[in-house]
Amino acid sequence: LEGTIWPLEFKFVNHEFVKEGADLAITEMLKGGTTTFNDMYWFPEAVCESVVKSGIRAAVGIIAIEFPFAGYGSGPDEYFAKGQQAREKYADEPRISWTVSLHAPYTCSDGTITKGRELSEKLEAPLHIHLHETSAEVEESKAG
């Protein structure tokens, strides 16, 4: 992630990039029979635009990660605020539901995880997090 993916995302990802990617992914999902998907990425408003246009259903994430992301925000508090603004904008869209989507324990501080849990409870939205995806992550978690 740190060596390849994140530097490329910093360089290329913006609202239009995410919108075009969502359009392509949704086209593929619909062709394959998928009716609902879960999204956890930057620029959730762009994903919502694609959902509305396509007719598919989606659970869209109010994301958080500990570091600034080029073009989207400076950190967790700004990410939570932007995600909630998108949620409010699409509140009347019946095919869009929301999650509070924390990247992972190794990219979110305990404070951010606590804020995410509190927001999840306040919004009555599921909490989504990448958790224990590798045996190394499990061992790191056990070690504290």
N, C-alpha and C positions, 0 to 999 in steps of 0.2 A: 504493500500500500504506500508506504512512505517514499519509496524510491522511484516508483513508476506511476501508479494510478493517481495519487493525490497531486503530484506535479502536473500531470496532464489535465486533470480536472480544473486545477487553478488556471491553466492556460486557456481551456476551451469552453468550460461550462458557463452558460448564462441562461436566461429565460428561454430564448429561442431554441438553444441547443436541447434543453430539456423538453420543450414542447414538441420539437421534431422527433426526438427519441421516443416520447410517449405516443405520438401518432403512429410511428412504425410498430412499436411494441403492441399497441392496442389492435392494430390491423392483424398482426400475426396471432394474437390471442383469440380474436373473434373468428378468424379462419380455422383455428384449432378447436373451437367450441368453448373456450373459456368465457365465463359470464361475469366474473368478479376477480379483481386482483388487489393486492396489498402493496402500497408504494411507500418507500422510505428514502426520499432523495431531496436534493436541493430544489428550490423553486416549486413548492407544492401548487401554487396557483397555476403554473403552466400545465401541470398534470390535470388539474381540475378542468381547464379549458378543453383538453383533449377528451376527457371523460364526457363532458357535456355534449361535445360535437359528435361523439361516437355512439352513445347510448349504452356503453358498458357500465358496470358498477365498480366502485373502487373504495377501499379504505385508504385514505391519504394521511401521511404522517406529518405531524407537527414535530419537526426534527430537532435534535440537539447533538452537538459535538463540542468539545472543549476549545477548539482553536478557531481563529478567523478563517472564513472561506471567501476567496476572491469573488467579488460580485454579488454575494448573497448576504454576508453579515460579519460581525466582529466576534461573535461568541454566543453562548447558550441563551442569555437573556434576550438578545436581539432575535435569535432564531425562534424562540418561544413566542415572542411578540409578533413576528411576521407570520408564523404559522396560525396563530389565533386570528389575525386579520384575514387571512385566506379562508379560515373556517367561517368567520362571520360573513364574508362576501358570498360564500356558497352555502349558507345555512338553509336556504330553501330548496336546494337541489337534492331530491330524494335518493338519487343513485350514489351520492357521496357520503360516506361516513368517515370518521376521523380516529386516529390513534395518536398517542404521544409516543414518538419514536426516538429513543435514545440510541446513539450509534452502538456503543459497547462499553463494558466496564473499563477497558484499557484506554478509551478515548473520552470518557466522561468522569469528572470528579465525583466524589461522594455527594458533594453539595448539589451538583447538577442532577444526579440520579434522584436525590431527595426532592428537588424542585419538580422534576419530571413526574415522580409518583404523586406529588401534591396536585399538579395540574391534571393528571389523569383522573384522580379522584374528583376534583372540582368539576371537570367537564364530563364525568361519567364515561370516559373513553378508555379503551384498552391501552395498556402499556406494552410497547413493542421494543425489544432490544436484542441485538446479536449477543448471545450468551453461550459460552462454553462450546465454541465452534471447533476447537481443536483440543487435543489432550494437553498441550502446553498451557492453554488458557485455563483448563480445569485445574491443573497443578498450581498455576499462579494464584488462582482464586483460593484454593485450599491453604496456600502458604500465607495468605493475608496480604 
